[in-house]
């Protein structure tokens, strides 16, 4: 049924939206391995001429006690309050092509009403299709190209980019519900799940952002300039390699992952991705912690220092 509530407020003086634009959905919440979604969302919001069209109501959708907003304290007074933001925006890519982005937090409440609202907005703007991305941790090596699982009704993208096709039940996200509802009514939709190395999943992984952007560009025909992310990726991989070179156990774990990944990709062991024995990966969580401490807690700007 059409949405008739008040979940969002339109932005005053918002630009006119052409009909038939692609819709990209980037929502953080249940899982975002490597910070892929958050990183792509941040990158897109830095594009020139980005214009919000409407902002969703936090009081209706957000559990504040589960995801508390940030407030700044300056010596003896409060200086800044930064609530979470979930919005629909109009953007332009590097070639001036316009597109829509629904980005921000995954709603905690009112999933059905939120989904109805998004579907109505998509109908109002006659979007050409919906593309969404999220990322999960998988026992795969960082030394191989990052794979994706693809869902939706674009068979050419499933055939070209889906390296793992499980039959399983997983905890749903609002992105899943949106994909299901868009496909149910016959709209064009595709979802990409990035398979991020589990020992790097808690770090900010620029390579995951690159893969997320690549899949979105492939699905939509948009073009994003990713030079700044590519530079961060070089520094990130250099630091990872430094850690690996000084840790025999980590080297052994990665070698095991490489063997099983290559066997799976070659078709010699079709169940390799599902049969990895975690006990055979020596203290993976402990090994990951060393990388996470080194990589995740670096100050902004440190990447540039390492690259010289």
PASEBA-1860 file (N, C-alpha, C; in nm, 3 decimals):
! residues 308
1> XXXXXXXX> 0.085/-0.120/0.000/0.000/0.000/0.000/0.088/0.124/0.000 ~ 0.047/0.233/-0.064/0.128/0.355/-0.068/0.154/0.410/0.071 ~ 0.271/0.467/0.088/0.307/0.528/0.216/0.232/0.660/0.233 ~ 0.178/0.681/0.352/0.101/0.804/0.375/0.141/0.874/0.504 ~ 0.252/0.835/0.563/0.292/0.894/0.691/0.383/1.013/0.675 ~ 0.455/1.045/0.785/0.541/1.162/0.790/0.681/1.122/0.833 ~ 0.748/1.035/0.760/0.879/0.987/0.799/0.992/1.078/0.755 ~ 0.964/1.174/0.669/1.071/1.260/0.620/1.020/1.402/0.600
9> XXXXXXXX> 1.116/1.492/0.590/1.086/1.633/0.562/1.162/1.674/0.437 ~ 1.093/1.731/0.341/1.160/1.776/0.220/1.242/1.902/0.248 ~ 1.354/1.912/0.183/1.445/2.025/0.202/1.395/2.144/0.121 ~ 1.392/2.258/0.185/1.348/2.379/0.116/1.443/2.414/0.001 ~ 1.389/2.458/-0.108/1.466/2.499/-0.226/1.551/2.386/-0.284 ~ 1.506/2.263/-0.266/1.577/2.150/-0.326/1.567/2.158/-0.478 ~ 1.669/2.112/-0.549/1.666/2.120/-0.695/1.561/2.026/-0.754 ~ 1.521/2.055/-0.875/1.429/1.968/-0.947/1.502/1.839/-0.985
17> XXXXXXXX> 1.433/1.727/-0.975/1.493/1.596/-1.002/1.444/1.545/-1.137 ~ 1.535/1.520/-1.231/1.493/1.462/-1.360/1.437/1.321/-1.339 ~ 1.350/1.279/-1.426/1.295/1.145/-1.420/1.397/1.044/-1.474 ~ 1.388/0.921/-1.421/1.464/0.811/-1.476/1.608/0.799/-1.429 ~ 1.644/0.857/-1.313/1.780/0.847/-1.263/1.800/0.715/-1.187 ~ 1.924/0.664/-1.182/1.950/0.547/-1.098/1.949/0.586/-0.950 ~ 1.905/0.492/-0.867/1.903/0.510/-0.722/2.007/0.418/-0.660 ~ 2.098/0.477/-0.580/2.198/0.401/-0.506/2.161/0.405/-0.358
25> XXXXXXXX> 2.163/0.291/-0.293/2.127/0.282/-0.151/2.251/0.239/-0.073 ~ 2.292/0.323/0.024/2.408/0.297/0.108/2.368/0.319/0.253 ~ 2.346/0.210/0.326/2.300/0.218/0.464/2.394/0.142/0.555 ~ 2.439/0.205/0.662/2.525/0.138/0.760/2.438/0.089/0.876 ~ 2.480/-0.020/0.936/2.401/-0.072/1.048/2.448/-0.208/1.091 ~ 2.384/-0.313/1.039/2.409/-0.448/1.088/2.553/-0.491/1.064 ~ 2.605/-0.472/0.947/2.744/-0.509/0.918/2.798/-0.419/0.807 ~ 2.924/-0.380/0.823/2.992/-0.301/0.720/3.139/-0.334/0.725
33> XXXXXXXX> 3.174/-0.456/0.686/3.312/-0.503/0.695/3.404/-0.412/0.613 ~ 3.515/-0.375/0.676/3.610/-0.288/0.608/3.565/-0.145/0.591 ~ 3.450/-0.111/0.647/3.397/0.025/0.630/3.366/0.057/0.486 ~ 3.328/-0.047/0.407/3.306/-0.027/0.264/3.192/0.070/0.236 ~ 3.080/0.050/0.304/2.963/0.134/0.279/2.987/0.275/0.333 ~ 3.036/0.284/0.457/3.062/0.416/0.516/3.164/0.493/0.433 ~ 3.267/0.423/0.384/3.370/0.490/0.305/3.318/0.541/0.172 ~ 3.236/0.460/0.104/3.179/0.505/-0.024/3.080/0.619/-0.001
41> XXXXXXXX> 3.003/0.608/0.107/2.907/0.713/0.139/2.980/0.846/0.163 ~ 3.088/0.842/0.239/3.165/0.964/0.265/3.223/1.020/0.136 ~ 3.273/0.931/0.051/3.333/0.976/-0.075/3.230/1.044/-0.164 ~ 3.112/0.987/-0.175/3.010/1.045/-0.261/2.960/1.179/-0.206 ~ 2.953/1.190/-0.075/2.904/1.316/-0.018/3.006/1.428/-0.030 ~ 3.127/1.396/-0.070/3.226/1.499/-0.097/3.221/1.549/-0.241 ~ 3.134/1.488/-0.324/3.122/1.531/-0.462/3.066/1.673/-0.468 ~ 3.114/1.754/-0.564/3.057/1.888/-0.579/2.912/1.880/-0.626
49> XXXXXXXX> 2.835/1.979/-0.591/2.695/1.991/-0.635/2.603/1.885/-0.573 ~ 2.647/1.820/-0.465/2.558/1.727/-0.394/2.449/1.808/-0.324 ~ 2.323/1.768/-0.346/2.211/1.846/-0.292/2.110/1.756/-0.225 ~ 2.091/1.769/-0.093/1.988/1.688/-0.026/1.848/1.726/-0.073 ~ 1.765/1.624/-0.088/1.626/1.646/-0.130/1.530/1.633/-0.013 ~ 1.558/1.538/0.076/1.472/1.518/0.192/1.552/1.447/0.300 ~ 1.511/1.467/0.425/1.579/1.408/0.541/1.476/1.331/0.622 ~ 1.510/1.208/0.656/1.418/1.123/0.732/1.422/1.160/0.880
57> XXXXXXXX> 1.313/1.132/0.949/1.292/1.172/1.088/1.358/1.073/1.183 ~ 1.463/1.118/1.251/1.532/1.031/1.347/1.440/0.983/1.458 ~ 1.352/1.071/1.506/1.265/1.033/1.616/1.172/0.917/1.580 ~ 1.145/0.900/1.453/1.058/0.791/1.409/1.136/0.665/1.376 ~ 1.263/0.677/1.341/1.336/0.563/1.286/1.456/0.517/1.368 ~ 1.507/0.599/1.456/1.635/0.573/1.520/1.620/0.539/1.668 ~ 1.693/0.436/1.712/1.704/0.401/1.855/1.825/0.477/1.909 ~ 1.800/0.590/1.973/1.909/0.675/2.019/1.998/0.606/2.121
65> XXXXXXXX> 1.941/0.522/2.206/2.022/0.459/2.311/2.110/0.348/2.255 ~ 2.074/0.293/2.140/2.159/0.193/2.075/2.268/0.258/1.993 ~ 2.236/0.372/1.929/2.334/0.444/1.847/2.329/0.591/1.886 ~ 2.400/0.621/1.992/2.392/0.755/2.050/2.459/0.859/1.961 ~ 2.396/0.974/1.944/2.460/1.083/1.868/2.579/1.137/1.945 ~ 2.665/1.211/1.876/2.787/1.266/1.935/2.764/1.410/1.975 ~ 2.810/1.445/2.095/2.805/1.584/2.140/2.944/1.622/2.189 ~ 2.986/1.744/2.160/3.122/1.788/2.192/3.123/1.869/2.321
73> XXXXXXXX> 3.225/1.843/2.405/3.242/1.914/2.532/3.371/1.992/2.526 ~ 3.364/2.122/2.546/3.480/2.210/2.538/3.505/2.272/2.675 ~ 3.593/2.211/2.753/3.633/2.258/2.886/3.517/2.265/2.984 ~ 3.424/2.356/2.963/3.314/2.371/3.059/3.179/2.394/2.993 ~ 3.170/2.369/2.860/3.041/2.387/2.794/3.033/2.298/2.670 ~ 2.912/2.275/2.624/2.886/2.193/2.508/2.888/2.281/2.383 ~ 2.956/2.232/2.279/2.976/2.318/2.162/2.911/2.267/2.035 ~ 2.882/2.138/2.027/2.832/2.086/1.901/2.755/1.957/1.924
81> XXXXXXXX> 2.642/1.945/1.857/2.559/1.825/1.865/2.542/1.770/1.724 ~ 2.581/1.645/1.704/2.578/1.586/1.569/2.488/1.463/1.567 ~ 2.361/1.482/1.535/2.272/1.367/1.524/2.299/1.288/1.398 ~ 2.260/1.162/1.399/2.271/1.080/1.278/2.182/1.138/1.169 ~ 2.211/1.104/1.044/2.136/1.160/0.933/2.108/1.053/0.828 ~ 1.986/1.044/0.788/1.942/0.953/0.681/1.870/1.039/0.579 ~ 1.924/1.046/0.456/1.870/1.140/0.359/1.871/1.084/0.219 ~ 1.792/1.146/0.134/1.794/1.122/-0.009/1.854/1.246/-0.074
89> XXXXXXXX> 1.957/1.227/-0.158/2.026/1.341/-0.218/2.039/1.322/-0.369 ~ 2.049/1.433/-0.438/2.076/1.435/-0.582/2.223/1.469/-0.600 ~ 2.293/1.388/-0.681/2.436/1.407/-0.702/2.472/1.399/-0.849 ~ 2.597/1.439/-0.880/2.651/1.428/-1.016/2.783/1.353/-1.011 ~ 2.805/1.266/-1.111/2.930/1.194/-1.116/3.037/1.277/-1.189 ~ 3.152/1.215/-1.219/3.263/1.287/-1.279/3.232/1.338/-1.420 ~ 3.130/1.279/-1.484/3.091/1.321/-1.619/2.969/1.413/-1.618 ~ 2.923/1.449/-1.498/2.805/1.534/-1.489/2.673/1.458/-1.493
97> XXXXXXXX> 2.678/1.325/-1.493/2.555/1.246/-1.492/2.491/1.250/-1.354 ~ 2.362/1.275/-1.349/2.292/1.285/-1.221/2.245/1.149/-1.173 ~ 2.239/1.135/-1.040/2.188/1.012/-0.980/2.137/1.044/-0.839 ~ 2.060/0.952/-0.784/2.005/0.967/-0.650/2.076/0.874/-0.553 ~ 2.100/0.922/-0.431/2.162/0.840/-0.327/2.079/0.848/-0.200 ~ 2.036/0.731/-0.153/1.973/0.718/-0.022/2.081/0.667/0.073 ~ 2.122/0.749/0.169/2.238/0.712/0.251/2.219/0.754/0.396 ~ 2.290/0.680/0.481/2.286/0.709/0.624/2.272/0.580/0.703
105> XXXXXXXX> 2.211/0.592/0.821/2.195/0.476/0.908/2.080/0.386/0.862 ~ 2.091/0.259/0.893/1.980/0.167/0.871/1.875/0.193/0.980 ~ 1.748/0.216/0.945/1.647/0.242/1.046/1.634/0.128/1.148 ~ 1.616/0.166/1.273/1.590/0.067/1.377/1.442/0.030/1.383 ~ 1.357/0.124/1.347/1.212/0.105/1.360/1.142/0.129/1.226 ~ 1.016/0.090/1.221/0.925/0.123/1.111/0.978/0.081/0.975 ~ 1.032/-0.040/0.966/1.088/-0.086/0.839/0.985/-0.087/0.727 ~ 0.864/-0.133/0.756/0.762/-0.139/0.651/0.725/0.000/0.602
113> XXXXXXXX> 0.706/0.092/0.695/0.671/0.229/0.656/0.786/0.295/0.580 ~ 0.907/0.271/0.626/1.024/0.327/0.558/1.035/0.272/0.416 ~ 1.018/0.142/0.402/1.025/0.080/0.270/0.916/0.134/0.178 ~ 0.795/0.146/0.231/0.686/0.205/0.151/0.721/0.346/0.105 ~ 0.782/0.423/0.195/0.818/0.561/0.160/0.922/0.563/0.049 ~ 1.022/0.476/0.058/1.127/0.472/-0.045/1.069/0.427/-0.178 ~ 0.981/0.327/-0.175/0.919/0.280/-0.299/0.835/0.391/-0.363 ~ 0.763/0.466/-0.282/0.683/0.576/-0.337/0.772/0.684/-0.397
121> XXXXXXXX> 0.884/0.715/-0.330/0.976/0.814/-0.384/1.037/0.766/-0.516 ~ 1.071/0.637/-0.520/1.125/0.581/-0.645/1.023/0.589/-0.758 ~ 0.897/0.568/-0.725/0.790/0.580/-0.825/0.773/0.725/-0.867 ~ 0.778/0.816/-0.771/0.763/0.958/-0.800/0.872/1.007/-0.896 ~ 0.996/0.962/-0.873/1.107/1.006/-0.957/1.132/0.913/-1.076 ~ 1.050/0.808/-1.088/1.062/0.712/-1.198/1.207/0.662/-1.212 ~ 1.265/0.618/-1.099/1.406/0.576/-1.101/1.425/0.460/-1.199 ~ 1.542/0.456/-1.260/1.569/0.353/-1.361/1.604/0.219/-1.298
129> XXXXXXXX> 1.638/0.219/-1.170/1.672/0.095/-1.102/1.736/0.126/-0.968 ~ 1.743/0.026/-0.882/1.802/0.042/-0.750/1.925/-0.047/-0.738 ~ 2.035/0.011/-0.690/2.160/-0.061/-0.666/2.201/-0.038/-0.522 ~ 2.234/-0.147/-0.451/2.279/-0.128/-0.313/2.399/-0.218/-0.286 ~ 2.476/-0.182/-0.182/2.600/-0.251/-0.147/2.606/-0.271/0.003 ~ 2.652/-0.388/0.046/2.697/-0.403/0.183/2.812/-0.502/0.186 ~ 2.875/-0.519/0.302/2.999/-0.596/0.310/2.999/-0.684/0.434 ~ 3.046/-0.808/0.416/3.054/-0.902/0.527/3.196/-0.957/0.537
137> XXXXXXXX> 3.230/-1.005/0.656/3.361/-1.065/0.678/3.359/-1.210/0.632 ~ 3.464/-1.251/0.559/3.476/-1.388/0.509/3.620/-1.436/0.525 ~ 3.641/-1.567/0.545/3.777/-1.619/0.555/3.841/-1.629/0.417 ~ 3.880/-1.514/0.364/3.944/-1.504/0.233/4.071/-1.420/0.249 ~ 4.170/-1.437/0.160/4.296/-1.363/0.174/4.291/-1.226/0.108 ~ 4.362/-1.132/0.167/4.366/-0.998/0.108/4.455/-0.993/-0.015 ~ 4.530/-1.100/-0.040/4.620/-1.106/-0.154/4.551/-1.146/-0.283 ~ 4.423/-1.170/-0.278/4.346/-1.201/-0.397/4.240/-1.092/-0.419
145> XXXXXXXX> 4.191/-1.081/-0.541/4.088/-0.981/-0.570/3.967/-1.005/-0.481 ~ 3.911/-0.898/-0.427/3.796/-0.910/-0.339/3.673/-0.952/-0.418 ~ 3.608/-1.058/-0.375/3.492/-1.110/-0.445/3.362/-1.051/-0.396 ~ 3.256/-1.078/-0.469/3.122/-1.033/-0.431/3.021/-1.144/-0.455 ~ 2.916/-1.140/-0.376/2.795/-1.217/-0.403/2.691/-1.120/-0.455 ~ 2.622/-1.156/-0.561/2.529/-1.064/-0.627/2.388/-1.122/-0.622 ~ 2.292/-1.036/-0.591/2.151/-1.075/-0.590/2.070/-0.975/-0.670 ~ 1.945/-1.008/-0.694/1.858/-0.918/-0.770/1.810/-0.982/-0.898
153> XXXXXXXX> 1.768/-0.899/-0.992/1.712/-0.952/-1.117/1.790/-0.908/-1.241 ~ 1.918/-0.873/-1.221/2.004/-0.840/-1.335/2.099/-0.958/-1.358 ~ 2.054/-1.052/-1.437/2.126/-1.178/-1.454/2.266/-1.158/-1.510 ~ 2.287/-1.055/-1.592/2.420/-1.034/-1.650/2.521/-0.996/-1.543 ~ 2.478/-0.923/-1.440/2.567/-0.885/-1.331/2.591/-1.003/-1.237 ~ 2.488/-1.084/-1.215/2.505/-1.204/-1.133/2.608/-1.296/-1.199 ~ 2.595/-1.317/-1.329/2.686/-1.407/-1.401/2.829/-1.354/-1.400 ~ 2.846/-1.223/-1.411/2.980/-1.165/-1.424/3.051/-1.144/-1.291
161> XXXXXXXX> 2.976/-1.122/-1.182/3.040/-1.075/-1.059/3.010/-1.158/-0.935 ~ 2.925/-1.258/-0.941/2.891/-1.335/-0.821/2.983/-1.456/-0.810 ~ 3.082/-1.448/-0.721/3.179/-1.557/-0.708/3.135/-1.661/-0.605 ~ 3.037/-1.628/-0.523/2.990/-1.719/-0.419/2.838/-1.713/-0.417 ~ 2.774/-1.827/-0.439/2.628/-1.833/-0.450/2.571/-1.932/-0.349 ~ 2.565/-1.891/-0.223/2.519/-1.984/-0.120/2.367/-1.999/-0.121 ~ 2.319/-2.107/-0.062/2.178/-2.121/-0.030/2.169/-2.123/0.121 ~ 2.119/-2.015/0.179/2.125/-2.001/0.323/2.019/-1.903/0.371
169> XXXXXXXX> 2.006/-1.891/0.501/1.923/-1.789/0.564/2.013/-1.697/0.644 ~ 1.994/-1.566/0.630/2.079/-1.469/0.698/1.991/-1.366/0.767 ~ 2.043/-1.301/0.871/1.968/-1.191/0.932/1.944/-1.081/0.830 ~ 1.821/-1.039/0.816/1.787/-0.940/0.712/1.827/-0.800/0.754 ~ 1.854/-0.718/0.655/1.873/-0.575/0.673/1.763/-0.502/0.596 ~ 1.752/-0.372/0.618/1.656/-0.294/0.542/1.691/-0.297/0.394 ~ 1.821/-0.305/0.362/1.861/-0.317/0.223/1.803/-0.440/0.157 ~ 1.806/-0.553/0.229/1.743/-0.675/0.178/1.595/-0.654/0.153
177> XXXXXXXX> 1.527/-0.591/0.249/1.383/-0.570/0.235/1.354/-0.479/0.116 ~ 1.433/-0.374/0.098/1.414/-0.286/-0.017/1.434/-0.363/-0.147 ~ 1.540/-0.443/-0.155/1.563/-0.521/-0.276/1.444/-0.614/-0.304 ~ 1.398/-0.681/-0.200/1.286/-0.775/-0.216/1.161/-0.704/-0.266 ~ 1.132/-0.589/-0.208/1.011/-0.515/-0.244/1.022/-0.451/-0.383 ~ 1.140/-0.399/-0.417/1.159/-0.345/-0.551/1.141/-0.455/-0.655 ~ 1.205/-0.570/-0.632/1.195/-0.681/-0.727/1.052/-0.735/-0.734 ~ 0.983/-0.735/-0.621/0.847/-0.786/-0.615/0.753/-0.710/-0.708
185> XXXXXXXX> 0.778/-0.581/-0.722/0.690/-0.503/-0.809/0.747/-0.487/-0.951 ~ 0.857/-0.559/-0.979/0.909/-0.564/-1.115/1.012/-0.461/-1.150 ~ 1.063/-0.387/-1.052/1.167/-0.287/-1.080/1.303/-0.355/-1.098 ~ 1.392/-0.288/-1.168/1.527/-0.337/-1.185/1.606/-0.314/-1.056 ~ 1.671/-0.420/-1.006/1.741/-0.409/-0.878/1.859/-0.504/-0.876 ~ 1.967/-0.460/-0.811/2.083/-0.546/-0.790/2.148/-0.511/-0.658 ~ 2.190/-0.615/-0.586/2.260/-0.598/-0.459/2.396/-0.666/-0.464 ~ 2.498/-0.597/-0.415/2.634/-0.653/-0.411/2.676/-0.671/-0.265
193> XXXXXXXX> 2.719/-0.792/-0.231/2.774/-0.820/-0.100/2.925/-0.839/-0.115 ~ 3.004/-0.750/-0.058/3.148/-0.762/-0.066/3.197/-0.863/0.036 ~ 3.290/-0.950/-0.005/3.347/-1.053/0.082/3.484/-1.006/0.128 ~ 3.487/-0.942/0.246/3.607/-0.877/0.297/3.686/-0.973/0.386 ~ 3.818/-0.981/0.372/3.898/-1.067/0.460/3.863/-1.046/0.607 ~ 3.833/-1.156/0.676/3.782/-1.144/0.812/3.880/-1.079/0.908 ~ 4.010/-1.095/0.883/4.110/-1.038/0.973/4.132/-0.890/0.948 ~ 4.068/-0.833/0.844/4.075/-0.689/0.818/3.938/-0.622/0.829
201> XXXXXXXX> 3.838/-0.699/0.868/3.700/-0.649/0.862/3.674/-0.533/0.957 ~ 3.750/-0.524/1.066/3.726/-0.417/1.163/3.811/-0.293/1.136 ~ 3.887/-0.294/1.028/3.966/-0.178/0.992/3.895/-0.100/0.882 ~ 3.940/0.022/0.859/3.890/0.101/0.747/3.971/0.062/0.624 ~ 3.913/-0.019/0.537/3.983/-0.084/0.427/3.953/-0.008/0.297 ~ 4.044/0.077/0.250/4.017/0.153/0.127/3.989/0.063/0.007 ~ 4.049/-0.056/0.003/4.024/-0.147/-0.108/3.880/-0.190/-0.115 ~ 3.816/-0.206/0.001/3.674/-0.241/0.002/3.589/-0.128/-0.055
209> XXXXXXXX> 3.627/-0.004/-0.025/3.557/0.112/-0.081/3.573/0.114/-0.232 ~ 3.693/0.082/-0.280/3.718/0.078/-0.424/3.630/-0.026/-0.493 ~ 3.620/-0.145/-0.434/3.538/-0.251/-0.494/3.391/-0.211/-0.491 ~ 3.345/-0.152/-0.380/3.206/-0.108/-0.372/3.176/-0.007/-0.482 ~ 3.266/0.089/-0.501/3.247/0.191/-0.606/3.248/0.127/-0.744 ~ 3.339/0.032/-0.765/3.347/-0.034/-0.896/3.217/-0.105/-0.929 ~ 3.159/-0.177/-0.833/3.035/-0.249/-0.860/2.920/-0.153/-0.888 ~ 2.915/-0.044/-0.814/2.810/0.055/-0.839/2.825/0.115/-0.978
217> XXXXXXXX> 2.948/0.148/-1.016/2.971/0.205/-1.149/2.934/0.105/-1.258 ~ 2.968/-0.022/-1.237/2.934/-0.124/-1.335/2.783/-0.137/-1.352 ~ 2.710/-0.128/-1.242/2.566/-0.147/-1.247/2.492/-0.026/-1.304 ~ 2.547/0.093/-1.285/2.474/0.215/-1.318/2.528/0.290/-1.440 ~ 2.653/0.265/-1.477/2.715/0.343/-1.584/2.769/0.475/-1.536 ~ 2.765/0.501/-1.405/2.820/0.624/-1.350/2.973/0.613/-1.345 ~ 3.038/0.729/-1.332/3.184/0.734/-1.326/3.225/0.818/-1.206 ~ 3.298/0.755/-1.113/3.347/0.825/-0.994/3.499/0.835/-1.000
225> XXXXXXXX> 3.551/0.950/-0.963/3.695/0.965/-0.949/3.737/0.909/-0.813 ~ 3.820/0.806/-0.814/3.858/0.736/-0.691/4.005/0.752/-0.659 ~ 4.071/0.853/-0.715/4.215/0.868/-0.698/4.255/0.878/-0.552 ~ 4.182/0.955/-0.473/4.219/0.973/-0.333/4.207/0.843/-0.256 ~ 4.105/0.764/-0.285/4.088/0.635/-0.218/4.197/0.539/-0.262 ~ 4.231/0.542/-0.390/4.337/0.455/-0.442/4.470/0.484/-0.374 ~ 4.499/0.611/-0.348/4.623/0.646/-0.279/4.622/0.593/-0.136 ~ 4.508/0.603/-0.067/4.498/0.549/0.068/4.515/0.398/0.068
233> XXXXXXXX> 4.463/0.333/-0.036/4.475/0.187/-0.045/4.621/0.144/-0.054 ~ 4.701/0.218/-0.130/4.842/0.183/-0.144/4.912/0.184/-0.007 ~ 4.889/0.290/0.069/4.949/0.298/0.202/4.899/0.191/0.296 ~ 4.770/0.164/0.287/4.708/0.061/0.372/4.770/-0.075/0.344 ~ 4.781/-0.113/0.216/4.835/-0.245/0.181/4.983/-0.255/0.219 ~ 5.055/-0.145/0.209/5.195/-0.146/0.251/5.207/-0.176/0.399 ~ 5.122/-0.115/0.480/5.127/-0.138/0.624/5.084/-0.280/0.660 ~ 4.983/-0.331/0.588/4.943/-0.470/0.610/5.058/-0.564/0.580
241> XXXXXXXX> 5.125/-0.542/0.467/5.235/-0.629/0.427/5.349/-0.624/0.528 ~ 5.374/-0.507/0.584/5.478/-0.495/0.686/5.446/-0.582/0.806 ~ 5.320/-0.583/0.845/5.279/-0.666/0.959/5.290/-0.814/0.926 ~ 5.250/-0.852/0.806/5.254/-0.992/0.765/5.397/-1.044/0.762 ~ 5.488/-0.962/0.710/5.627/-1.005/0.697/5.692/-1.037/0.830 ~ 5.641/-0.980/0.939/5.701/-1.000/1.070/5.618/-1.095/1.158 ~ 5.529/-1.171/1.097/5.443/-1.259/1.177/5.427/-1.392/1.105 ~ 5.498/-1.493/1.152/5.497/-1.624/1.086/5.358/-1.687/1.088
249> XXXXXXXX> 5.288/-1.672/1.199/5.155/-1.733/1.209/5.058/-1.668/1.111 ~ 5.068/-1.537/1.097/4.981/-1.468/1.003/5.013/-1.510/0.859 ~ 5.141/-1.528/0.829/5.180/-1.576/0.696/5.121/-1.714/0.668 ~ 5.124/-1.801/0.769/5.070/-1.937/0.751/4.919/-1.933/0.730 ~ 4.851/-1.847/0.804/4.707/-1.836/0.789/4.670/-1.787/0.649 ~ 4.741/-1.686/0.602/4.711/-1.630/0.470/4.743/-1.732/0.361 ~ 4.852/-1.807/0.377/4.884/-1.909/0.279/4.773/-2.014/0.271 ~ 4.719/-2.054/0.386/4.608/-2.150/0.387/4.486/-2.092/0.316
257> XXXXXXXX> 4.455/-1.966/0.345/4.342/-1.901/0.280/4.363/-1.891/0.129 ~ 4.485/-1.861/0.088/4.514/-1.851/-0.055/4.491/-1.985/-0.126 ~ 4.539/-2.093/-0.065/4.523/-2.225/-0.125/4.376/-2.260/-0.142 ~ 4.297/-2.235/-0.040/4.155/-2.271/-0.045/4.078/-2.178/-0.139 ~ 4.115/-2.050/-0.140/4.053/-1.956/-0.232/4.080/-1.998/-0.376 ~ 4.206/-2.030/-0.407/4.243/-2.065/-0.543/4.176/-2.196/-0.586 ~ 4.167/-2.291/-0.494/4.099/-2.416/-0.526/3.951/-2.394/-0.555 ~ 3.891/-2.309/-0.475/3.750/-2.278/-0.495/3.728/-2.210/-0.630
265> XXXXXXXX> 3.811/-2.109/-0.660/3.794/-2.035/-0.783/3.822/-2.122/-0.906 ~ 3.908/-2.220/-0.890/3.938/-2.310/-1.002/3.832/-2.418/-1.018 ~ 3.741/-2.427/-0.924/3.634/-2.524/-0.934/3.672/-2.663/-0.886 ~ 3.793/-2.674/-0.826/3.835/-2.806/-0.779/3.767/-2.844/-0.648 ~ 3.724/-2.743/-0.574/3.657/-2.771/-0.446/3.544/-2.672/-0.431 ~ 3.426/-2.703/-0.480/3.314/-2.609/-0.483/3.263/-2.572/-0.346 ~ 3.303/-2.647/-0.243/3.257/-2.616/-0.108/3.365/-2.551/-0.023 ~ 3.476/-2.515/-0.086/3.589/-2.465/-0.008/3.552/-2.345/0.077
273> XXXXXXXX> 3.473/-2.253/0.020/3.439/-2.131/0.093/3.352/-2.160/0.214 ~ 3.282/-2.274/0.213/3.193/-2.305/0.323/3.254/-2.403/0.421 ~ 3.367/-2.468/0.383/3.422/-2.574/0.465/3.552/-2.535/0.535 ~ 3.587/-2.410/0.533/3.711/-2.370/0.598/3.701/-2.394/0.747 ~ 3.796/-2.471/0.797/3.799/-2.505/0.939/3.869/-2.393/1.014 ~ 3.794/-2.320/1.094/3.853/-2.207/1.164/3.966/-2.251/1.257 ~ 3.961/-2.376/1.308/4.067/-2.422/1.396/4.199/-2.435/1.322 ~ 4.193/-2.449/1.188/4.316/-2.461/1.110/4.378/-2.325/1.082
281> XXXXXXXX> 4.308/-2.218/1.118/4.362/-2.084/1.102/4.415/-2.039/1.237 ~ 4.546/-2.042/1.258/4.602/-2.024/1.392/4.569/-1.888/1.451 ~ 4.486/-1.889/1.557/4.454/-1.769/1.635/4.421/-1.650/1.545 ~ 4.326/-1.668/1.454/4.295/-1.563/1.356/4.254/-1.433/1.423 ~ 4.170/-1.442/1.527/4.124/-1.320/1.593/4.240/-1.247/1.661 ~ 4.330/-1.322/1.722/4.444/-1.259/1.787/4.537/-1.195/1.684 ~ 4.556/-1.264/1.572/4.640/-1.207/1.467/4.577/-1.082/1.408 ~ 4.445/-1.087/1.392/4.375/-0.972/1.337/4.388/-0.851/1.430
289> XXXXXXXX> 4.386/-0.876/1.560/4.389/-0.766/1.656/4.514/-0.682/1.639 ~ 4.627/-0.747/1.607/4.751/-0.673/1.587/4.739/-0.577/1.470 ~ 4.680/-0.626/1.360/4.659/-0.539/1.244/4.560/-0.429/1.276 ~ 4.452/-0.466/1.345/4.348/-0.367/1.374/4.400/-0.254/1.461 ~ 4.479/-0.288/1.562/4.535/-0.184/1.649/4.624/-0.089/1.569 ~ 4.700/-0.147/1.478/4.794/-0.066/1.401/4.726/0.019/1.295 ~ 4.623/-0.039/1.230/4.561/0.028/1.117/4.442/0.115/1.155 ~ 4.356/0.065/1.245/4.228/0.133/1.270/4.244/0.258/1.355
297> XXXXXXXX> 4.350/0.267/1.434/4.363/0.377/1.529/4.460/0.484/1.483 ~ 4.497/0.482/1.355/4.589/0.583/1.304/4.519/0.717/1.291 ~ 4.593/0.824/1.316/4.538/0.958/1.308/4.516/0.999/1.164 ~ 4.416/1.083/1.137/4.398/1.134/1.000/4.525/1.201/0.952 ~ 4.564/1.171/0.829/4.686/1.228/0.774/4.804/1.137/0.780 ~ 4.798/1.031/0.863/4.910/0.938/0.874/4.938/0.866/0.743 ~ 4.833/0.845/0.662/4.851/0.774/0.535/4.952/0.846/0.448 ~ 4.939/0.979/0.443/5.029/1.056/0.360/5.174/1.046/0.407
305> XXXX> 5.193/1.038/0.540/5.330/1.026/0.593/5.393/0.897/0.550 ~ 5.316/0.790/0.547/5.371/0.660/0.511/5.405/0.650/0.364 ~ 5.340/0.730/0.282/5.357/0.716/0.137/5.483/0.783/0.086 ~ 5.553/0.859/0.172/5.674/0.930/0.125/5.797/0.849/0.155
END
